Amino acid sequence: MSRRRSRASSPWAASPPTPASHPRRSTSPSPAPRDVRPFRDLFRCPLHFGASRNRLVVPQAWINRPMPGRDPVTYASTLELLVGQMASHDAARQQDRLVLAGLPGATDLPVIAA
């Protein structure tokens, strides 16, 4: 039996496929696998392995397109979590600046919060 994949197996499959229906480029810090065909079949775009970071470049038109399977409750809770993490990172950066400046009380939370 043949192991052919249908175009529908790609999350970006369209009928007929167009350049706007799949990512523009995919990069990964992982070394290239022996067989890149499954990745080519999935992403249907140029693949770059051994990159400095993971990246998936998508068409501009995707920015305003609703995400399939989106869930407003999950979105709201994730947004709340991310905002909290950003505030925590901001406080840590402020503490680092105070410590580097050698200010007294730099490690006291009330000083950092002020």
C-alpha positions as CSV (number, residue, x, y, z in Angstrom):
1,M,0.0,0.0,0.0
2,S,1.3,3.5,-0.8
3,R,2.1,5.9,2.0
4,R,0.8,8.9,0.0
5,R,-0.4,11.9,2.0
6,S,-3.4,13.8,0.9
7,R,-3.2,17.6,0.7
8,A,-6.0,17.6,3.3
9,S,-3.4,16.3,5.9
10,S,-1.8,19.8,6.0
11,P,-3.6,22.3,8.3
12,W,-3.1,24.8,5.6
13,A,-4.7,22.8,2.8
14,A,-6.9,24.6,0.5
15,S,-8.8,23.7,-2.7
16,P,-6.9,24.5,-4.9
17,P,-3.7,25.3,-2.9
18,T,-2.6,28.9,-3.4
19,P,0.5,30.7,-2.1
20,A,-1.8,32.5,0.5
21,S,-3.0,29.2,1.9
22,H,0.3,28.0,3.5
23,P,3.2,29.6,5.4
24,R,5.9,31.5,3.6
25,R,8.8,30.0,5.5
26,S,9.6,27.7,8.5
27,T,12.9,27.8,10.5
28,S,14.0,25.5,13.3
29,P,17.1,25.3,15.4
30,S,17.0,21.5,15.1
31,P,19.4,19.9,12.6
32,A,17.8,18.8,9.3
33,P,16.2,15.3,9.6
34,R,17.3,12.6,7.2
35,D,13.9,12.8,5.4
36,V,12.5,16.3,5.2
37,R,9.5,15.2,3.0
38,P,7.0,15.0,5.9
39,F,7.9,18.6,6.9
40,R,7.7,19.7,3.3
41,D,4.3,18.0,2.9
42,L,3.0,19.6,6.1
43,F,4.3,23.2,5.8
44,R,4.5,23.4,1.9
45,C,7.0,26.2,2.2
46,P,10.8,26.7,2.3
47,L,12.3,24.9,5.3
48,H,15.5,26.1,7.1
49,F,17.1,23.9,9.8
50,G,19.9,24.8,12.1
51,A,18.5,28.4,12.5
52,S,18.9,30.4,15.7
53,R,15.3,30.0,16.6
54,N,11.9,28.6,15.6
55,R,10.0,30.8,13.3
56,L,6.9,30.4,11.1
57,V,6.4,33.2,8.6
58,V,2.8,33.5,7.5
59,P,1.0,35.6,4.9
60,Q,-0.2,39.0,6.0
61,A,-3.8,38.0,5.3
62,W,-3.6,35.5,8.2
63,I,-3.4,38.3,10.7
64,N,-7.1,39.2,10.7
65,R,-8.4,35.7,10.0
66,P,-10.2,34.1,13.0
67,M,-8.2,31.1,14.3
68,P,-10.0,27.8,13.8
69,G,-11.2,26.3,17.0
70,R,-10.7,29.5,18.9
71,D,-12.2,29.8,22.4
72,P,-12.9,33.2,24.0
73,V,-12.7,31.8,27.5
74,T,-9.2,30.3,26.9
75,Y,-8.2,33.5,25.2
76,A,-9.2,35.6,28.1
77,S,-7.5,33.4,30.7
78,T,-4.3,33.2,28.6
79,L,-4.3,37.0,28.1
80,E,-4.7,37.4,31.9
81,L,-1.8,35.0,32.5
82,L,0.5,36.8,30.0
83,V,-0.3,40.2,31.4
84,G,0.6,39.0,34.9
85,Q,3.9,37.5,33.5
86,M,4.8,40.7,31.8
87,A,4.2,42.7,35.0
88,S,6.4,40.2,36.9
89,H,9.2,40.6,34.3
90,D,8.9,44.4,34.5
91,A,9.3,44.2,38.3
92,A,12.3,42.0,38.0
93,R,13.9,44.3,35.5
94,Q,13.2,47.3,37.8
95,Q,14.9,45.4,40.7
96,D,17.9,44.6,38.5
97,R,18.3,48.3,37.6
98,L,18.1,49.3,41.3
99,V,20.6,46.7,42.3
100,L,23.0,47.7,39.5
101,A,22.6,51.4,40.5
102,G,23.5,50.4,44.1
103,L,20.5,52.0,45.6
104,P,19.7,51.2,49.3
105,G,16.7,49.0,49.7
106,A,16.9,47.8,46.2
107,T,15.8,44.3,47.1
108,D,12.8,45.5,49.2
109,L,9.5,44.9,47.5
110,P,7.9,48.2,48.7
111,V,10.8,50.1,47.1
112,I,10.5,48.2,43.9
113,A,6.7,48.7,43.7
114,A,7.0,52.5,44.4
